[in-house]
Amino acid sequence: MSKFLIGGLVLAVAVLSSGCASVPLSASADSAAAKAFPAPADGKAGIYVYRSSFVGKALKKDVWIDGKCVGQSADKVFFYEQVDGGKEHTLSTESEFSPNDLLLYAEAGKNYFIRQIIKMGVFVGGARLERVSDEEGKQEISELNLAKSGKCS
């Protein structure tokens, strides 16, 4: 293995396992209201995107819904957005080389829970999205903070 590759791997491990990234948080009252998991507005579906993992605490990763910036995620935060029900939506997160997408058909009146997972990369950590059960999503989000929406890198 070349010294360059070894050095890159050491740097990647150090970045992924050290420090904590922070993002602007919403007011605690807004966070508490979102964690009550209310039914979405008429004709809408609710999407919770959250991140809670040991790996990649120092990384911020962009999150988009249908090409619109939701915000930058960090460890222990979530976003809540309402989208049109009865449609397929594209949820995306930034990864090492290109965005990773998750297609979600959202029924009106339902909430959906999407976990963002940070994974090791060659040069920097990547990310992917996965849908989780309502029970698992609600349990994990109950311990997180609502991030402010709207700023991607």
N, C-alpha and C positions, 0 to 999 in steps of 0.2 A: 504494500500500500504506500502511496506517495505521501510525503510529509504534508503536502497541500491538502490532500483528502483527509488525513488524520486531523490536521489542524481545523479544517472545516467542521468535521464531526464533533470535535471537542467544543468548538464555539457554539454549534447548534444545541448541544446538550446543555451548555451553560445558560444560554438564552432561554431555553424552554423550561428550565427548572429553577431559575432564580428570579427574584423580584416579583412584583405584582403590577400589572397594568391597571390603570384606573380610568374610568370614563365618567362624564357628568351624570349624576343621578337625579331622578325626579323627586319631588317632595314626598315625604314619608306617607302623607295622606293619600296621594295618588297611587303609591306602591301598595298600600293596604287595600285600596278600593279594587285594584286589578287582581290582588290575591284573594278577593272574595269570589272570583271567577263568575262574574255576572253573565247572563245571556246577552249575546250581541244585539245591536239594534235591528229593527225589522229589515229583512232582506240581506243582512250581513252575516259573516262568519268571523269569529275571533281567532287570531293566530298568536300564540305565545312562542317566542323563540328564546331559549335560555342557554346559559353556559355555566357549568359547575364541574370543574375537573382539576385534577392535580397537575396534569401536564399543561405546559404553555401558559402559566400564570402571568408571564411578562409580555405576552402577545395580545394585541388588539386585532380583531378581525372584523371586516365589514360584513354587514348583512343587508340584503335587498329583498324586496317582494315586488315581483313584476317590474323589475328594473328601477324601482324607486328605492333610494337609500333609506333604510330603517335606522341605521346607526352603527357605531363600532361597539362590538362586544368585548367584554373582559370577564374574568372569572367572577362568579357569584352575582351575575346580573341577568335580567331578562328584559325583553321587549314585548309589548302587547299592541297589536294592530288589528283593525277591522278591515275586512275586504268584502267585495261583493260575493254573495252566496250564489250557488248554482253554477259556478265557473271553476275552471282549472287555473291554478296560480303557480307561478314559478318562484320558489324561494332559493336564494343564492347566497353563498358565502365565499369570501376570498380564500384562495388556497395558494400553494407554493407557485404553481405555474399558470393556473387559470381558475376561474370560478367553478365551484361545485354546485350543481343545481339539484333541487328536489321538486318534483311536480306534485301538487296537492289539489285534489278536487275538493272544494270546500262547500259543504251544504249550509244553507242559511240556517241561523239559529244555533249552530254548534261551535264549540271551541276546539281548537287543535293545538297540540303540544309538540314542539320541535326542539330537539336537543342539538346544540352545536358541539361537535367533538373536535378537539385539537389533536393533531397527529404529527409525529415526527416527519421531517422532510429532509431533503438532501442539503439545502442551504438554510432554510427557515421552516418553521412549523407550518403545516397546512391545516385545513379544516374541512369538515363535511357536516351535513345535516341528516338527522334521522328522526322520523316520527316515533313518538312514544305513546303509551297508553295514557288516558286521562288521569288515572290514579297515580301513575309514576310522575307525570308532569306536574300535577298539583302538589304532590308531596315535595318534590325538589324545589319548585318555585316558591313554596311557602317559606323557604329559608333564604331567598335571594332578594335583591333590590331591583326596582324598576329603573332602567337606564333612560336617559333623555334620548328621544329620537332625533334623527335628522342630520347627523354629521358623519360622513364617510371620508376616508383618506383619498 
